[in-house]
Amino acid sequence: MTTKRKAVPQFKSETAERKFWEAHDSAELVDWTKAQRATFPNLKPTTQSISLRLPAHLLERIKAAANSRDVPYQSLIKVWLEEKVKS
């Protein structure tokens, strides 16, 4: 069974579009049976800078470990943190 759907209006700005979708149900306008999964291969996760105080000897050990792996030490810290959080 196919039903005639209303046309999605053209928007002058992202703000106008956001307000429209906040007040309307997409089921009347979009045929979700034809939806396809979107992929964004170049989308990078949002990052936030933090300040972290480490003892000098610990930072030197981290830098030495990063140097032996030929990676930046901050990248190595991120990898280690991610591994620890996942475990």
PDB file as gemmi writes it, atoms N, CA and C in Angstrom:
CRYST1    1.000    1.000    1.000  90.00  90.00  90.00 P 1                      
ATOM      1  N   MET A   1       0.843  -1.182   0.000  1.00  0.00           N  
ATOM      2  CA  MET A   1       0.000   0.000   0.000  1.00  0.00           C  
ATOM      3  C   MET A   1       0.882   1.237   0.000  1.00  0.00           C  
ATOM      4  N   THR A   2       0.724   2.081  -1.000  1.00  0.00           N  
ATOM      5  CA  THR A   2       1.476   3.322  -1.053  1.00  0.00           C  
ATOM      6  C   THR A   2       0.538   4.478  -0.744  1.00  0.00           C  
ATOM      7  N   THR A   3       1.038   5.370   0.046  1.00  0.00           N  
ATOM      8  CA  THR A   3       0.252   6.547   0.381  1.00  0.00           C  
ATOM      9  C   THR A   3       0.959   7.761  -0.166  1.00  0.00           C  
ATOM     10  N   LYS A   4       0.178   8.720  -0.590  1.00  0.00           N  
ATOM     11  CA  LYS A   4       0.744   9.955  -1.120  1.00  0.00           C  
ATOM     12  C   LYS A   4       1.292  10.768   0.048  1.00  0.00           C  
ATOM     13  N   ARG A   5       2.514  11.138  -0.066  1.00  0.00           N  
ATOM     14  CA  ARG A   5       3.170  11.896   1.002  1.00  0.00           C  
ATOM     15  C   ARG A   5       3.237  13.364   0.638  1.00  0.00           C  
ATOM     16  N   LYS A   6       3.237  14.170   1.668  1.00  0.00           N  
ATOM     17  CA  LYS A   6       3.408  15.609   1.467  1.00  0.00           C  
ATOM     18  C   LYS A   6       4.853  15.870   1.053  1.00  0.00           C  
ATOM     19  N   ALA A   7       5.070  16.936   0.338  1.00  0.00           N  
ATOM     20  CA  ALA A   7       6.423  17.300  -0.072  1.00  0.00           C  
ATOM     21  C   ALA A   7       7.150  17.980   1.086  1.00  0.00           C  
ATOM     22  N   VAL A   8       8.422  17.686   1.212  1.00  0.00           N  
ATOM     23  CA  VAL A   8       9.247  18.356   2.219  1.00  0.00           C  
ATOM     24  C   VAL A   8       9.509  19.772   1.713  1.00  0.00           C  
ATOM     25  N   PRO A   9       9.209  20.773   2.523  1.00  0.00           N  
ATOM     26  CA  PRO A   9       9.402  22.154   2.050  1.00  0.00           C  
ATOM     27  C   PRO A   9      10.879  22.517   1.900  1.00  0.00           C  
ATOM     28  N   GLN A  10      11.142  23.547   1.129  1.00  0.00           N  
ATOM     29  CA  GLN A  10      12.493  24.094   1.006  1.00  0.00           C  
ATOM     30  C   GLN A  10      12.709  25.066   2.176  1.00  0.00           C  
ATOM     31  N   PHE A  11      13.888  25.050   2.727  1.00  0.00           N  
ATOM     32  CA  PHE A  11      14.182  25.884   3.895  1.00  0.00           C  
ATOM     33  C   PHE A  11      15.215  26.940   3.533  1.00  0.00           C  
ATOM     34  N   LYS A  12      15.052  28.110   4.132  1.00  0.00           N  
ATOM     35  CA  LYS A  12      15.982  29.213   3.870  1.00  0.00           C  
ATOM     36  C   LYS A  12      17.232  29.117   4.732  1.00  0.00           C  
ATOM     37  N   SER A  13      17.127  28.384   5.842  1.00  0.00           N  
ATOM     38  CA  SER A  13      18.278  28.267   6.737  1.00  0.00           C  
ATOM     39  C   SER A  13      18.181  26.967   7.526  1.00  0.00           C  
ATOM     40  N   GLU A  14      19.274  26.598   8.110  1.00  0.00           N  
ATOM     41  CA  GLU A  14      19.289  25.402   8.955  1.00  0.00           C  
ATOM     42  C   GLU A  14      18.403  25.596  10.175  1.00  0.00           C  
ATOM     43  N   THR A  15      18.359  26.829  10.677  1.00  0.00           N  
ATOM     44  CA  THR A  15      17.515  27.127  11.832  1.00  0.00           C  
ATOM     45  C   THR A  15      16.047  26.922  11.494  1.00  0.00           C  
ATOM     46  N   ALA A  16      15.641  27.374  10.313  1.00  0.00           N  
ATOM     47  CA  ALA A  16      14.252  27.198   9.885  1.00  0.00           C  
ATOM     48  C   ALA A  16      13.924  25.716   9.735  1.00  0.00           C  
ATOM     49  N   GLU A  17      14.859  24.960   9.187  1.00  0.00           N  
ATOM     50  CA  GLU A  17      14.637  23.527   9.025  1.00  0.00           C  
ATOM     51  C   GLU A  17      14.533  22.836  10.380  1.00  0.00           C  
ATOM     52  N   ARG A  18      15.394  23.215  11.309  1.00  0.00           N  
ATOM     53  CA  ARG A  18      15.373  22.625  12.646  1.00  0.00           C  
ATOM     54  C   ARG A  18      14.029  22.881  13.324  1.00  0.00           C  
ATOM     55  N   LYS A  19      13.529  24.120  13.230  1.00  0.00           N  
ATOM     56  CA  LYS A  19      12.241  24.460  13.843  1.00  0.00           C  
ATOM     57  C   LYS A  19      11.108  23.664  13.210  1.00  0.00           C  
ATOM     58  N   PHE A  20      11.174  23.484  11.891  1.00  0.00           N  
ATOM     59  CA  PHE A  20      10.140  22.722  11.200  1.00  0.00           C  
ATOM     60  C   PHE A  20      10.098  21.285  11.708  1.00  0.00           C  
ATOM     61  N   TRP A  21      11.255  20.615  11.758  1.00  0.00           N  
ATOM     62  CA  TRP A  21      11.290  19.208  12.153  1.00  0.00           C  
ATOM     63  C   TRP A  21      10.980  19.013  13.627  1.00  0.00           C  
ATOM     64  N   GLU A  22      11.209  20.031  14.438  1.00  0.00           N  
ATOM     65  CA  GLU A  22      10.838  19.938  15.848  1.00  0.00           C  
ATOM     66  C   GLU A  22       9.322  19.929  16.027  1.00  0.00           C  
ATOM     67  N   ALA A  23       8.603  20.518  15.054  1.00  0.00           N  
ATOM     68  CA  ALA A  23       7.151  20.654  15.174  1.00  0.00           C  
ATOM     69  C   ALA A  23       6.373  19.681  14.286  1.00  0.00           C  
ATOM     70  N   HIS A  24       7.040  18.914  13.409  1.00  0.00           N  
ATOM     71  CA  HIS A  24       6.348  18.037  12.472  1.00  0.00           C  
ATOM     72  C   HIS A  24       6.855  16.597  12.580  1.00  0.00           C  
ATOM     73  N   ASP A  25       5.961  15.675  12.275  1.00  0.00           N  
ATOM     74  CA  ASP A  25       6.288  14.252  12.270  1.00  0.00           C  
ATOM     75  C   ASP A  25       6.802  13.878  10.887  1.00  0.00           C  
ATOM     76  N   SER A  26       7.964  13.286  10.820  1.00  0.00           N  
ATOM     77  CA  SER A  26       8.557  12.943   9.524  1.00  0.00           C  
ATOM     78  C   SER A  26       7.802  11.827   8.805  1.00  0.00           C  
ATOM     79  N   ALA A  27       6.979  11.057   9.507  1.00  0.00           N  
ATOM     80  CA  ALA A  27       6.253   9.947   8.890  1.00  0.00           C  
ATOM     81  C   ALA A  27       5.300  10.430   7.797  1.00  0.00           C  
ATOM     82  N   GLU A  28       4.820  11.654   7.909  1.00  0.00           N  
ATOM     83  CA  GLU A  28       3.924  12.207   6.891  1.00  0.00           C  
ATOM     84  C   GLU A  28       4.680  12.663   5.641  1.00  0.00           C  
ATOM     85  N   LEU A  29       5.977  12.849   5.766  1.00  0.00           N  
ATOM     86  CA  LEU A  29       6.746  13.467   4.691  1.00  0.00           C  
ATOM     87  C   LEU A  29       7.808  12.566   4.078  1.00  0.00           C  
ATOM     88  N   VAL A  30       8.244  11.571   4.808  1.00  0.00           N  
ATOM     89  CA  VAL A  30       9.364  10.747   4.355  1.00  0.00           C  
ATOM     90  C   VAL A  30       8.925   9.283   4.299  1.00  0.00           C  
ATOM     91  N   ASP A  31       9.270   8.610   3.220  1.00  0.00           N  
ATOM     92  CA  ASP A  31       9.002   7.178   3.102  1.00  0.00           C  
ATOM     93  C   ASP A  31      10.201   6.435   3.681  1.00  0.00           C  
ATOM     94  N   TRP A  32      10.094   6.054   4.939  1.00  0.00           N  
ATOM     95  CA  TRP A  32      11.211   5.446   5.642  1.00  0.00           C  
ATOM     96  C   TRP A  32      11.512   4.029   5.158  1.00  0.00           C  
ATOM     97  N   THR A  33      10.611   3.428   4.365  1.00  0.00           N  
ATOM     98  CA  THR A  33      10.898   2.090   3.832  1.00  0.00           C  
ATOM     99  C   THR A  33      11.981   2.147   2.767  1.00  0.00           C  
ATOM    100  N   LYS A  34      12.230   3.322   2.219  1.00  0.00           N  
ATOM    101  CA  LYS A  34      13.264   3.484   1.199  1.00  0.00           C  
ATOM    102  C   LYS A  34      14.548   4.098   1.768  1.00  0.00           C  
ATOM    103  N   ALA A  35      14.607   4.226   3.068  1.00  0.00           N  
ATOM    104  CA  ALA A  35      15.777   4.837   3.701  1.00  0.00           C  
ATOM    105  C   ALA A  35      17.004   3.960   3.543  1.00  0.00           C  
ATOM    106  N   GLN A  36      18.149   4.581   3.405  1.00  0.00           N  
ATOM    107  CA  GLN A  36      19.422   3.875   3.328  1.00  0.00           C  
ATOM    108  C   GLN A  36      20.334   4.392   4.429  1.00  0.00           C  
ATOM    109  N   ARG A  37      21.178   3.501   4.918  1.00  0.00           N  
ATOM    110  CA  ARG A  37      22.115   3.900   5.972  1.00  0.00           C  
ATOM    111  C   ARG A  37      23.146   4.867   5.399  1.00  0.00           C  
ATOM    112  N   ALA A  38      23.347   5.958   6.089  1.00  0.00           N  
ATOM    113  CA  ALA A  38      24.327   6.958   5.672  1.00  0.00           C  
ATOM    114  C   ALA A  38      25.665   6.661   6.344  1.00  0.00           C  
ATOM    115  N   THR A  39      26.740   6.866   5.612  1.00  0.00           N  
ATOM    116  CA  THR A  39      28.075   6.733   6.196  1.00  0.00           C  
ATOM    117  C   THR A  39      28.824   8.038   5.968  1.00  0.00           C  
ATOM    118  N   PHE A  40      29.617   8.403   6.930  1.00  0.00           N  
ATOM    119  CA  PHE A  40      30.402   9.621   6.878  1.00  0.00           C  
ATOM    120  C   PHE A  40      31.863   9.269   7.162  1.00  0.00           C  
ATOM    121  N   PRO A  41      32.576   8.768   6.162  1.00  0.00           N  
ATOM    122  CA  PRO A  41      33.927   8.264   6.409  1.00  0.00           C  
ATOM    123  C   PRO A  41      34.929   9.334   6.830  1.00  0.00           C  
ATOM    124  N   ASN A  42      34.685  10.571   6.487  1.00  0.00           N  
ATOM    125  CA  ASN A  42      35.648  11.622   6.816  1.00  0.00           C  
ATOM    126  C   ASN A  42      35.261  12.425   8.051  1.00  0.00           C  
ATOM    127  N   LEU A  43      34.187  12.003   8.719  1.00  0.00           N  
ATOM    128  CA  LEU A  43      33.740  12.706   9.911  1.00  0.00           C  
ATOM    129  C   LEU A  43      34.663  12.377  11.070  1.00  0.00           C  
ATOM    130  N   LYS A  44      35.199  13.392  11.685  1.00  0.00           N  
ATOM    131  CA  LYS A  44      36.103  13.186  12.811  1.00  0.00           C  
ATOM    132  C   LYS A  44      35.370  13.464  14.113  1.00  0.00           C  
ATOM    133  N   PRO A  45      35.613  12.654  15.137  1.00  0.00           N  
ATOM    134  CA  PRO A  45      34.931  12.891  16.407  1.00  0.00           C  
ATOM    135  C   PRO A  45      35.363  14.222  17.015  1.00  0.00           C  
ATOM    136  N   THR A  46      34.445  14.817  17.727  1.00  0.00           N  
ATOM    137  CA  THR A  46      34.738  16.068  18.411  1.00  0.00           C  
ATOM    138  C   THR A  46      35.772  15.805  19.501  1.00  0.00           C  
ATOM    139  N   THR A  47      36.745  16.661  19.580  1.00  0.00           N  
ATOM    140  CA  THR A  47      37.762  16.510  20.623  1.00  0.00           C  
ATOM    141  C   THR A  47      37.722  17.725  21.540  1.00  0.00           C  
ATOM    142  N   GLN A  48      38.242  17.530  22.720  1.00  0.00           N  
ATOM    143  CA  GLN A  48      38.299  18.614  23.689  1.00  0.00           C  
ATOM    144  C   GLN A  48      39.675  18.580  24.343  1.00  0.00           C  
ATOM    145  N   SER A  49      40.283  19.740  24.423  1.00  0.00           N  
ATOM    146  CA  SER A  49      41.591  19.823  25.075  1.00  0.00           C  
ATOM    147  C   SER A  49      41.418  19.766  26.581  1.00  0.00           C  
ATOM    148  N   ILE A  50      42.333  19.056  27.225  1.00  0.00           N  
ATOM    149  CA  ILE A  50      42.343  19.010  28.685  1.00  0.00           C  
ATOM    150  C   ILE A  50      43.758  19.293  29.165  1.00  0.00           C  
ATOM    151  N   SER A  51      43.854  19.661  30.397  1.00  0.00           N  
ATOM    152  CA  SER A  51      45.156  19.831  31.027  1.00  0.00           C  
ATOM    153  C   SER A  51      45.327  18.704  32.030  1.00  0.00           C  
ATOM    154  N   LEU A  52      46.426  17.982  31.897  1.00  0.00           N  
ATOM    155  CA  LEU A  52      46.662  16.832  32.754  1.00  0.00           C  
ATOM    156  C   LEU A  52      48.059  16.945  33.346  1.00  0.00           C  
ATOM    157  N   ARG A  53      48.122  16.991  34.638  1.00  0.00           N  
ATOM    158  CA  ARG A  53      49.428  17.080  35.294  1.00  0.00           C  
ATOM    159  C   ARG A  53      49.940  15.676  35.581  1.00  0.00           C  
ATOM    160  N   LEU A  54      51.142  15.400  35.075  1.00  0.00           N  
ATOM    161  CA  LEU A  54      51.777  14.105  35.285  1.00  0.00           C  
ATOM    162  C   LEU A  54      53.144  14.322  35.921  1.00  0.00           C  
ATOM    163  N   PRO A  55      53.573  13.394  36.740  1.00  0.00           N  
ATOM    164  CA  PRO A  55      54.937  13.491  37.260  1.00  0.00           C  
ATOM    165  C   PRO A  55      55.917  13.449  36.082  1.00  0.00           C  
ATOM    166  N   ALA A  56      56.993  14.208  36.175  1.00  0.00           N  
ATOM    167  CA  ALA A  56      57.956  14.322  35.078  1.00  0.00           C  
ATOM    168  C   ALA A  56      58.509  12.954  34.673  1.00  0.00           C  
ATOM    169  N   HIS A  57      58.786  12.090  35.652  1.00  0.00           N  
ATOM    170  CA  HIS A  57      59.349  10.781  35.321  1.00  0.00           C  
ATOM    171  C   HIS A  57      58.355   9.919  34.533  1.00  0.00           C  
ATOM    172  N   LEU A  58      57.063  10.043  34.850  1.00  0.00           N  
ATOM    173  CA  LEU A  58      56.041   9.285  34.124  1.00  0.00           C  
ATOM    174  C   LEU A  58      55.919   9.792  32.687  1.00  0.00           C  
ATOM    175  N   LEU A  59      55.934  11.101  32.511  1.00  0.00           N  
ATOM    176  CA  LEU A  59      55.845  11.674  31.167  1.00  0.00           C  
ATOM    177  C   LEU A  59      57.052  11.259  30.332  1.00  0.00           C  
ATOM    178  N   GLU A  60      58.230  11.221  30.934  1.00  0.00           N  
ATOM    179  CA  GLU A  60      59.421  10.800  30.196  1.00  0.00           C  
ATOM    180  C   GLU A  60      59.317   9.334  29.774  1.00  0.00           C  
ATOM    181  N   ARG A  61      58.764   8.488  30.639  1.00  0.00           N  
ATOM    182  CA  ARG A  61      58.572   7.076  30.281  1.00  0.00           C  
ATOM    183  C   ARG A  61      57.558   6.929  29.144  1.00  0.00           C  
ATOM    184  N   ILE A  62      56.499   7.733  29.186  1.00  0.00           N  
ATOM    185  CA  ILE A  62      55.490   7.697  28.118  1.00  0.00           C  
ATOM    186  C   ILE A  62      56.114   8.159  26.807  1.00  0.00           C  
ATOM    187  N   LYS A  63      56.894   9.229  26.860  1.00  0.00           N  
ATOM    188  CA  LYS A  63      57.546   9.733  25.648  1.00  0.00           C  
ATOM    189  C   LYS A  63      58.526   8.703  25.083  1.00  0.00           C  
ATOM    190  N   ALA A  64      59.240   8.005  25.951  1.00  0.00           N  
ATOM    191  CA  ALA A  64      60.173   6.974  25.491  1.00  0.00           C  
ATOM    192  C   ALA A  64      59.412   5.826  24.828  1.00  0.00           C  
ATOM    193  N   ALA A  65      58.281   5.426  25.422  1.00  0.00           N  
ATOM    194  CA  ALA A  65      57.465   4.355  24.837  1.00  0.00           C  
ATOM    195  C   ALA A  65      56.912   4.795  23.479  1.00  0.00           C  
ATOM    196  N   ALA A  66      56.483   6.032  23.377  1.00  0.00           N  
ATOM    197  CA  ALA A  66      55.962   6.547  22.105  1.00  0.00           C  
ATOM    198  C   ALA A  66      57.069   6.614  21.062  1.00  0.00           C  
ATOM    199  N   ASN A  67      58.235   7.053  21.484  1.00  0.00           N  
ATOM    200  CA  ASN A  67      59.370   7.155  20.561  1.00  0.00           C  
ATOM    201  C   ASN A  67      59.750   5.775  20.015  1.00  0.00           C  
ATOM    202  N   SER A  68      59.729   4.769  20.870  1.00  0.00           N  
ATOM    203  CA  SER A  68      60.084   3.419  20.411  1.00  0.00           C  
ATOM    204  C   SER A  68      59.049   2.861  19.434  1.00  0.00           C  
ATOM    205  N   ARG A  69      57.812   3.380  19.503  1.00  0.00           N  
ATOM    206  CA  ARG A  69      56.752   2.952  18.576  1.00  0.00           C  
ATOM    207  C   ARG A  69      56.624   3.909  17.386  1.00  0.00           C  
ATOM    208  N   ASP A  70      57.416   4.973  17.420  1.00  0.00           N  
ATOM    209  CA  ASP A  70      57.416   5.995  16.369  1.00  0.00           C  
ATOM    210  C   ASP A  70      56.030   6.633  16.197  1.00  0.00           C  
ATOM    211  N   VAL A  71      55.422   6.995  17.333  1.00  0.00           N  
ATOM    212  CA  VAL A  71      54.142   7.703  17.333  1.00  0.00           C  
ATOM    213  C   VAL A  71      54.241   8.887  18.288  1.00  0.00           C  
ATOM    214  N   PRO A  72      53.430   9.918  18.077  1.00  0.00           N  
ATOM    215  CA  PRO A  72      53.423  11.029  19.033  1.00  0.00           C  
ATOM    216  C   PRO A  72      52.954  10.549  20.412  1.00  0.00           C  
ATOM    217  N   TYR A  73      53.542  11.090  21.455  1.00  0.00           N  
ATOM    218  CA  TYR A  73      53.223  10.605  22.792  1.00  0.00           C  
ATOM    219  C   TYR A  73      51.772  10.866  23.171  1.00  0.00           C  
ATOM    220  N   GLN A  74      51.184  11.978  22.699  1.00  0.00           N  
ATOM    221  CA  GLN A  74      49.783  12.248  23.026  1.00  0.00           C  
ATOM    222  C   GLN A  74      48.869  11.224  22.352  1.00  0.00           C  
ATOM    223  N   SER A  75      49.226  10.801  21.149  1.00  0.00           N  
ATOM    224  CA  SER A  75      48.441   9.767  20.464  1.00  0.00           C  
ATOM    225  C   SER A  75      48.526   8.448  21.216  1.00  0.00           C  
ATOM    226  N   LEU A  76      49.702   8.124  21.711  1.00  0.00           N  
ATOM    227  CA  LEU A  76      49.872   6.894  22.477  1.00  0.00           C  
ATOM    228  C   LEU A  76      49.039   6.940  23.761  1.00  0.00           C  
ATOM    229  N   ILE A  77      49.025   8.074  24.424  1.00  0.00           N  
ATOM    230  CA  ILE A  77      48.208   8.217  25.638  1.00  0.00           C  
ATOM    231  C   ILE A  77      46.737   7.973  25.302  1.00  0.00           C  
ATOM    232  N   LYS A  78      46.251   8.536  24.178  1.00  0.00           N  
ATOM    233  CA  LYS A  78      44.853   8.347  23.782  1.00  0.00           C  
ATOM    234  C   LYS A  78      44.548   6.869  23.511  1.00  0.00           C  
ATOM    235  N   VAL A  79      45.476   6.184  22.840  1.00  0.00           N  
ATOM    236  CA  VAL A  79      45.285   4.759  22.557  1.00  0.00           C  
ATOM    237  C   VAL A  79      45.213   3.978  23.867  1.00  0.00           C  
ATOM    238  N   TRP A  80      46.130   4.241  24.771  1.00  0.00           N  
ATOM    239  CA  TRP A  80      46.135   3.529  26.045  1.00  0.00           C  
ATOM    240  C   TRP A  80      44.860   3.803  26.841  1.00  0.00           C  
ATOM    241  N   LEU A  81      44.416   5.049  26.869  1.00  0.00           N  
ATOM    242  CA  LEU A  81      43.186   5.378  27.585  1.00  0.00           C  
ATOM    243  C   LEU A  81      41.996   4.653  26.981  1.00  0.00           C  
ATOM    244  N   GLU A  82      41.907   4.649  25.660  1.00  0.00           N  
ATOM    245  CA  GLU A  82      40.802   3.966  24.985  1.00  0.00           C  
ATOM    246  C   GLU A  82      40.814   2.470  25.305  1.00  0.00           C  
ATOM    247  N   GLU A  83      41.990   1.847  25.259  1.00  0.00           N  
ATOM    248  CA  GLU A  83      42.099   0.420  25.584  1.00  0.00           C  
ATOM    249  C   GLU A  83      41.652   0.144  27.010  1.00  0.00           C  
ATOM    250  N   LYS A  84      42.057   0.999  27.922  1.00  0.00           N  
ATOM    251  CA  LYS A  84      41.715   0.790  29.334  1.00  0.00           C  
ATOM    252  C   LYS A  84      40.224   0.968  29.570  1.00  0.00           C  
ATOM    253  N   VAL A  85      39.625   1.947  28.929  1.00  0.00           N  
ATOM    254  CA  VAL A  85      38.186   2.186  29.110  1.00  0.00           C  
ATOM    255  C   VAL A  85      37.373   1.031  28.547  1.00  0.00           C  
ATOM    256  N   LYS A  86      37.843   0.439  27.426  1.00  0.00           N  
ATOM    257  CA  LYS A  86      37.121  -0.677  26.821  1.00  0.00           C  
ATOM    258  C   LYS A  86      37.219  -1.953  27.647  1.00  0.00           C  
ATOM    259  N   SER A  87      38.278  -2.088  28.423  1.00  0.00           N  
ATOM    260  CA  SER A  87      38.458  -3.343  29.189  1.00  0.00           C  
ATOM    261  C   SER A  87      37.710  -3.326  30.517  1.00  0.00           C  
TER     262      SER A  87                                                      
END                                                                             
